Amino acid sequence: MDNKKITIRAYNKVWKIENRIYAIYNIRFPLPIKPRSIGYYIAVALILNIIPGYKMMHAVLRYAIPFFIAQFLLKKKLDGKSPIRYFFSLLKYFFTKYQYTERFKAVSGSKKIKINWSCSKGLKGGIT
């Protein structure tokens, strides 16, 4: 038997191209930006504009706060999920709190389970 290592080449990296934006019109960015991060920034900025008094903040804070919130949403994981999926799951839980699945059918209503923990009866005469 010959114990030679065989290298199998894969082309997974060829098909996974990272999308980056280097410039918009003639404005070049100092660093390439992912389109997803731009989408998060715009969404957070639009949501924050609803808050009264947000537009009266200093311009640096008005643009920095959405940036840091967008970076948090892109980088961190809550309970193993992205924060947006976590918050949607949390909202789904609150709206469907009294619904559960039993034998592959959705059932609504609260199901009360009564557990009796009284262990004072014991065995008469002890253990034999």
VOLO-909866 format. One record per residue: y, x, z of N, C-alpha, C in turn; chain. Coordinates in nm, 3 decimals, padded with zeros to 5 digits, always signed. Example, Ala and Ser with C-alpha at 12.3 -4.5 7.8 and 13.67 -1.06 7.14 Angstrom:
// residues 2
NODE      n.yy      n.xx      n.zz     ca.yy     ca.xx     ca.zz      c.yy      c.xx      c.zz   chaine
NODE   -00.569   +01.319   +00.780   -00.450   +01.230   +00.780   -00.330   +01.320   +00.780        A
NODE   -00.225   +01.285   +00.708   -00.106   +01.367   +00.714   +00.003   +01.290   +00.787        A
This chain:
// residues 128
NODE      n.yy      n.xx      n.zz     ca.yy     ca.xx     ca.zz      c.yy      c.xx      c.zz   chaine
NODE   -00.118   +00.083   +00.000   +00.000   +00.000   +00.000   +00.124   +00.087   +00.000        A
NODE   +00.217   +00.043   -00.077   +00.343   +00.115   -00.088   +00.453   +00.035   -00.018        A
NODE   +00.518   +00.093   +00.083   +00.622   +00.024   +00.159   +00.761   +00.057   +00.104        A
NODE   +00.791   +00.008   -00.012   +00.922   +00.028   -00.072   +01.008   -00.095   -00.047        A
NODE   +01.135   -00.072   -00.017   +01.227   -00.183   +00.002   +01.278   -00.228   -00.134        A
NODE   +01.280   -00.357   -00.151   +01.330   -00.415   -00.275   +01.462   -00.485   -00.245        A
NODE   +01.565   -00.453   -00.318   +01.696   -00.514   -00.300   +01.710   -00.626   -00.402        A
NODE   +01.736   -00.745   -00.353   +01.758   -00.860   -00.440   +01.907   -00.890   -00.440        A
NODE   +01.967   -00.886   -00.555   +02.110   -00.909   -00.569   +02.137   -01.060   -00.575        A
NODE   +02.241   -01.102   -00.506   +02.283   -01.243   -00.510   +02.427   -01.249   -00.559        A
NODE   +02.458   -01.356   -00.624   +02.591   -01.372   -00.682   +02.671   -01.479   -00.608        A
NODE   +02.643   -01.498   -00.479   +02.715   -01.600   -00.403   +02.864   -01.570   -00.394        A
NODE   +02.900   -01.445   -00.375   +03.041   -01.410   -00.362   +03.117   -01.427   -00.494        A
NODE   +03.048   -01.422   -00.605   +03.114   -01.439   -00.734   +03.166   -01.581   -00.748        A
NODE   +03.089   -01.680   -00.699   +03.126   -01.820   -00.717   +03.216   -01.873   -00.606        A
NODE   +03.227   -01.801   -00.495   +03.314   -01.844   -00.386   +03.448   -01.771   -00.397        A
NODE   +03.536   -01.826   -00.473   +03.668   -01.765   -00.494   +03.765   -01.829   -00.394        A
NODE   +03.833   -01.744   -00.318   +03.931   -01.796   -00.224   +04.059   -01.830   -00.298        A
NODE   +04.106   -01.952   -00.278   +04.230   -01.993   -00.341   +04.347   -01.943   -00.258        A
NODE   +04.438   -01.876   -00.321   +04.558   -01.824   -00.255   +04.678   -01.851   -00.344        A
NODE   +04.789   -01.877   -00.281   +04.914   -01.896   -00.355   +05.001   -01.774   -00.328        A
NODE   +05.040   -01.707   -00.433   +05.119   -01.586   -00.421   +05.268   -01.612   -00.445        A
NODE   +05.301   -01.716   -00.521   +05.441   -01.746   -00.549   +05.453   -01.891   -00.593        A
NODE   +05.570   -01.947   -00.568   +05.603   -02.080   -00.620   +05.728   -02.061   -00.704        A
NODE   +05.718   -02.096   -00.831   +05.821   -02.069   -00.931   +05.853   -01.920   -00.929        A
NODE   +05.973   -01.881   -00.899   +06.007   -01.738   -00.898   +06.017   -01.682   -00.757        A
NODE   +05.979   -01.759   -00.658   +05.987   -01.715   -00.518   +05.853   -01.655   -00.479        A
NODE   +05.850   -01.524   -00.458   +05.726   -01.456   -00.418   +05.715   -01.455   -00.266        A
NODE   +05.595   -01.481   -00.216   +05.569   -01.477   -00.073   +05.531   -01.336   -00.031        A
NODE   +05.568   -01.296   +00.090   +05.529   -01.162   +00.136   +05.378   -01.150   +00.155        A
NODE   +05.313   -01.259   +00.191   +05.168   -01.263   +00.207   +05.112   -01.381   +00.130        A
NODE   +04.992   -01.370   +00.076   +04.934   -01.486   +00.009   +04.902   -01.598   +00.110        A
NODE   +04.920   -01.722   +00.066   +04.903   -01.838   +00.153   +04.793   -01.927   +00.097        A
NODE   +04.708   -01.980   +00.184   +04.604   -02.073   +00.142   +04.664   -02.212   +00.123        A
NODE   +04.620   -02.284   +00.021   +04.674   -02.420   -00.001   +04.646   -02.514   +00.116        A
NODE   +04.536   -02.495   +00.184   +04.503   -02.581   +00.298   +04.604   -02.563   +00.411        A
NODE   +04.648   -02.440   +00.435   +04.747   -02.418   +00.541   +04.882   -02.479   +00.505        A
NODE   +04.917   -02.479   +00.377   +05.041   -02.545   +00.334   +05.030   -02.695   +00.356        A
NODE   +04.914   -02.752   +00.326   +04.893   -02.895   +00.347   +04.903   -02.933   +00.494        A
NODE   +04.843   -02.852   +00.581   +04.852   -02.878   +00.725   +04.996   -02.869   +00.772        A
NODE   +05.069   -02.768   +00.725   +05.208   -02.749   +00.766   +05.292   -02.870   +00.725        A
NODE   +05.276   -02.917   +00.602   +05.355   -03.031   +00.554   +05.318   -03.157   +00.632        A
NODE   +05.189   -03.178   +00.658   +05.147   -03.297   +00.733   +05.203   -03.295   +00.876        A
NODE   +05.196   -03.181   +00.942   +05.249   -03.171   +01.079   +05.400   -03.189   +01.078        A
NODE   +05.469   -03.131   +00.980   +05.615   -03.144   +00.974   +05.655   -03.290   +00.951        A
NODE   +05.582   -03.362   +00.868   +05.613   -03.503   +00.845   +05.588   -03.587   +00.970        A
NODE   +05.482   -03.556   +01.042   +05.453   -03.631   +01.165   +05.558   -03.601   +01.272        A
NODE   +05.600   -03.476   +01.281   +05.701   -03.440   +01.382   +05.838   -03.498   +01.351        A
NODE   +05.867   -03.524   +01.223   +05.996   -03.584   +01.187   +06.009   -03.726   +01.238        A
NODE   +05.900   -03.789   +01.274   +05.905   -03.925   +01.329   +05.961   -03.923   +01.470        A
NODE   +05.940   -03.813   +01.543   +05.984   -03.801   +01.682   +06.137   -03.799   +01.686        A
NODE   +06.197   -03.888   +01.768   +06.344   -03.887   +01.776   +06.394   -03.759   +01.844        A
NODE   +06.501   -03.705   +01.791   +06.558   -03.583   +01.847   +06.502   -03.456   +01.788        A
NODE   +06.396   -03.467   +01.708   +06.336   -03.347   +01.649   +06.430   -03.285   +01.545        A
NODE   +06.502   -03.371   +01.473   +06.590   -03.319   +01.368   +06.715   -03.251   +01.426        A
NODE   +06.744   -03.274   +01.554   +06.860   -03.211   +01.616   +06.828   -03.074   +01.674        A
NODE   +06.702   -03.031   +01.669   +06.662   -02.900   +01.721   +06.717   -02.789   +01.632        A
NODE   +06.717   -02.669   +01.684   +06.759   -02.552   +01.607   +06.665   -02.534   +01.488        A
NODE   +06.716   -02.485   +01.377   +06.638   -02.474   +01.254   +06.514   -02.385   +01.270        A
NODE   +06.527   -02.278   +01.348   +06.414   -02.188   +01.368   +06.300   -02.261   +01.438        A
NODE   +06.332   -02.336   +01.542   +06.229   -02.413   +01.612   +06.173   -02.525   +01.525        A
NODE   +06.261   -02.587   +01.448   +06.219   -02.699   +01.363   +06.115   -02.656   +01.259        A
NODE   +06.122   -02.531   +01.215   +06.023   -02.482   +01.118   +05.910   -02.404   +01.184        A
NODE   +05.933   -02.348   +01.303   +05.830   -02.268   +01.370   +05.726   -02.356   +01.439        A
NODE   +05.768   -02.466   +01.498   +05.674   -02.552   +01.571   +05.565   -02.606   +01.478        A
NODE   +05.598   -02.660   +01.359   +05.489   -02.705   +01.271   +05.398   -02.591   +01.225        A
NODE   +05.455   -02.470   +01.211   +05.374   -02.356   +01.170   +05.269   -02.324   +01.276        A
NODE   +05.311   -02.318   +01.403   +05.217   -02.285   +01.509   +05.114   -02.395   +01.532        A
NODE   +05.155   -02.520   +01.519   +05.058   -02.631   +01.533   +04.958   -02.626   +01.418        A
NODE   +05.005   -02.598   +01.296   +04.914   -02.589   +01.181   +04.817   -02.473   +01.199        A
NODE   +04.864   -02.360   +01.250   +04.774   -02.247   +01.274   +04.670   -02.281   +01.380        A
NODE   +04.710   -02.355   +01.483   +04.614   -02.399   +01.585   +04.508   -02.489   +01.523        A
NODE   +04.551   -02.583   +01.440   +04.456   -02.675   +01.378   +04.361   -02.603   +01.282        A
NODE   +04.406   -02.496   +01.221   +04.322   -02.422   +01.127   +04.225   -02.327   +01.198        A
NODE   +04.266   -02.268   +01.309   +04.187   -02.161   +01.370   +04.094   -02.206   +01.482        A
NODE   +04.139   -02.294   +01.569   +04.063   -02.328   +01.689   +03.957   -02.432   +01.662        A
NODE   +03.857   -02.435   +01.750   +03.752   -02.536   +01.744   +03.740   -02.601   +01.880        A
NODE   +03.734   -02.732   +01.880   +03.715   -02.808   +02.003   +03.576   -02.872   +01.996        A
NODE   +03.493   -02.840   +02.090   +03.358   -02.896   +02.098   +03.279   -02.864   +01.970        A
NODE   +03.305   -02.749   +01.910   +03.233   -02.707   +01.792   +03.284   -02.768   +01.662        A
NODE   +03.394   -02.841   +01.667   +03.450   -02.906   +01.547   +03.594   -02.861   +01.530        A
NODE   +03.646   -02.886   +01.411   +03.788   -02.861   +01.393   +03.863   -02.968   +01.474        A
NODE   +03.984   -02.937   +01.521   +04.056   -03.032   +01.607   +04.078   -03.168   +01.543        A
NODE   +04.098   -03.174   +01.413   +04.122   -03.302   +01.348   +03.996   -03.388   +01.353        A
NODE   +03.880   -03.328   +01.322   +03.754   -03.403   +01.332   +03.726   -03.444   +01.476        A
NODE   +03.762   -03.359   +01.572   +03.742   -03.391   +01.713   +03.826   -03.513   +01.753        A
NODE   +03.953   -03.516   +01.712   +04.039   -03.628   +01.748   +03.995   -03.757   +01.679        A
NODE   +03.947   -03.747   +01.553   +03.894   -03.867   +01.487   +03.769   -03.918   +01.558        A
NODE   +03.683   -03.827   +01.603   +03.564   -03.867   +01.678   +03.603   -03.931   +01.811        A
NODE   +03.707   -03.877   +01.874   +03.754   -03.932   +02.001   +03.809   -04.073   +01.981        A
NODE   +03.889   -04.093   +01.875   +03.940   -04.226   +01.845   +03.827   -04.323   +01.811        A
NODE   +03.729   -04.276   +01.737   +03.615   -04.360   +01.703   +03.539   -04.401   +01.829        A
NODE   +03.526   -04.309   +01.924   +03.459   -04.340   +02.050   +03.535   -04.447   +02.127        A
NODE   +03.669   -04.435   +02.136   +03.747   -04.532   +02.212   +03.744   -04.671   +02.148        A
NODE   +03.739   -04.677   +02.013   +03.737   -04.808   +01.948   +03.598   -04.870   +01.942        A
NODE   +03.495   -04.788   +01.954   +03.358   -04.841   +01.950   +03.285   -04.808   +02.080        A
NODE   +03.355   -04.819   +02.192   +03.298   -04.781   +02.321   +03.180   -04.869   +02.359        A
NODE   +03.187   -04.998   +02.330   +03.082   -05.091   +02.372   +02.983   -05.121   +02.260        A
NODE   +02.978   -05.036   +02.160   +02.881   -05.051   +02.054   +02.784   -04.935   +02.061        A
NODE   +02.658   -04.964   +02.044   +02.557   -04.859   +02.045   +02.449   -04.896   +01.945        A
NODE   +02.364   -04.801   +01.914   +02.259   -04.821   +01.815   +02.125   -04.832   +01.887        A
NODE   +02.054   -04.937   +01.855   +01.923   -04.957   +01.915   +01.826   -04.991   +01.803        A
NODE   +01.726   -04.908   +01.785   +01.627   -04.925   +01.679   +01.694   -04.938   +01.542        A
NODE   +01.787   -04.851   +01.515   +01.858   -04.840   +01.387   +01.942   -04.963   +01.354        A
NODE   +01.979   -05.039   +01.454   +02.067   -05.155   +01.436   +02.185   -05.141   +01.531        A
NODE   +02.305   -05.172   +01.481   +02.424   -05.165   +01.565   +02.428   -05.288   +01.655        A
NODE   +02.443   -05.265   +01.784   +02.447   -05.372   +01.883   +02.577   -05.358   +01.959        A
NODE   +02.648   -05.470   +01.979   +02.772   -05.464   +02.056   +02.751   -05.530   +02.191        A
NODE   +02.835   -05.495   +02.285   +02.825   -05.546   +02.421   +02.783   -05.434   +02.513        A
NODE   +02.812   -05.454   +02.639   +02.775   -05.349   +02.734   +02.635   -05.376   +02.787        A
NODE   +02.557   -05.276   +02.789   +02.419   -05.286   +02.838   +02.416   -05.225   +02.977        A
NODE   +02.384   -05.307   +03.077   +02.383   -05.258   +03.214   +02.241   -05.220   +03.252        A
NODE   +02.229   -05.103   +03.305   +02.100   -05.053   +03.351   +02.109   -05.039   +03.502        A
NODE   +02.013   -05.096   +03.571   +02.012   -05.088   +03.717   +01.900   -04.994   +03.758        A
NODE   +01.936   -04.891   +03.832   +01.839   -04.794   +03.879   +01.834   -04.803   +04.031        A
NODE   +01.718   -04.815   +04.085   +01.700   -04.824   +04.228   +01.655   -04.687   +04.280        A
NODE   +01.740   -04.628   +04.362   +01.712   -04.495   +04.412   +01.659   -04.495   +04.556        A
NODE   +01.625   -04.612   +04.609   +01.582   -04.616   +04.748   +01.444   -04.555   +04.761        A
NODE   +01.436   -04.447   +04.835   +01.309   -04.376   +04.854   +01.264   -04.383   +04.999        A
NODE   +01.324   -04.476   +05.074   +01.293   -04.480   +05.216   +01.160   -04.547   +05.247        A
NODE   +01.101   -04.615   +05.150   +00.974   -04.685   +05.175   +00.862   -04.586   +05.201        A
NODE   +00.845   -04.489   +05.116   +00.747   -04.384   +05.136   +00.605   -04.434   +05.146        A
NODE   +00.514   -04.345   +05.172   +00.372   -04.380   +05.187   +00.340   -04.401   +05.333        A
NODE   +00.266   -04.504   +05.364   +00.226   -04.528   +05.503   +00.110   -04.436   +05.537        A
NODE   +00.119   -04.374   +05.648   +00.011   -04.288   +05.694   +00.021   -04.147   +05.642        A
NODE   +00.124   -04.116   +05.563   +00.140   -03.980   +05.516   +00.055   -03.950   +05.394        A
NODE   +00.059   -03.829   +05.352   -00.014   -03.785   +05.234   -00.154   -03.742   +05.277        A
NODE   -00.253   -03.790   +05.206   -00.391   -03.752   +05.241   -00.450   -03.659   +05.139        A
